[in-house]
Amino acid sequence: MSGLTLTAGLSFSGGFTFTEAPVYAAWFGGGGGTSPLYVSKVDRIIFATDTATATVRGSLSAARKYLAAAGNDTYAWFGGGAPGNGSRVDRITYATDTATASVRGPLSSARYRLAAAGNTTNAWFAAGAPLPSVSTVDRITYATDTATASVRGPLSAGRYSLGAVGNATDGWFIGGGPGYDISTVERITYATDTDTASVRGPLSVGRQTQACAGNSTDGWVGGGTFPVTSTVERITYATDTATASTRGPLSLARQFFSAAGNITDGWFGGGNVNPQPRSTVDRITYATDTNTASVRGPLSSAIAGLAAAAGIQ
């Protein structure tokens, strides 16, 4: 066997630029426990190191719970909540997340127990309390977020304690109250958002106070209801007139919690169980979603009534 003879070396005339891989994370903000009842704290979960306890970052501008959040790769908008000014919207800049969130233009009306979904340019905040519940949908345009949110076409009926999930083109608003658990799922098509939301296939059972996360093709709805449950259902967007399918459960039955995720996994954090708050974080791996969700590192404290969004640190 003959060997290789190298008669010339390699020369590099230009340099290489190396950039760090993006750090994907979720920010869980607001909520409360038994003491204090309301908090402004924001916790960050780094997805790649999710067995560690979440780190405390800069706070929201005011302590509140029962709020909602949506965002893109660089910012998150946390809107509504109680007590106090329930139309308040805060923006977290992920790259400088140790700073206090900045106050942006408000929602069109004060409310709590609302839900939000969004894409890279806009967020839709829908429904909520106080009683009687409302069907109002507000749209925040990220590029002009100091303006008051614009009112769009409503949901088909007023409700609160609902969940939401979305992709680049549509948002699904899921379940809720008042008074009894609703299985209704409605879809807002962003490009025609002045229309009333269209009713799609229902959940397999009515539920409220649940948490939702998803990717471009499916949404996962976990927990909630009275009495509290650990059940997870999956909505497949392409066949959203069908009844949602039951998947593997959460590790713990709970309500009044929140979730955020990326294209492969969803992290479900916080919540309470009759009525003690919890710090538990479960991860659902979408590709193996018939398994029980895996317990990851906890939030920094036991908390319920919080909101969450995900992006790049």
Secondary structure, DSSP 8 states (H G I E B T S, - for coil): -------S-----S---------EEEEEE--B-SSSS----EEEEEGGGTTS--EEE---SS--BS-EEEE-SSEEEEE--BSS-TT-EEEEEGGGTTS--EE----SS--BS-EEEE-SSEEEEEEEBSSS-EEEEEEEEGGGTTS--EE----SS---S-EEEE-SSEEEEE---SSS----EEEEEGGGTTS--EE----SS---S-EEEE-SSEEEEES-TTTT---EEEEEGGGTTS--EEE---SS--BS-EEEE-SSEEEEE--EETTEEB--EEEEEGGGTTS--EE----SS-BBS-EEEEEE-
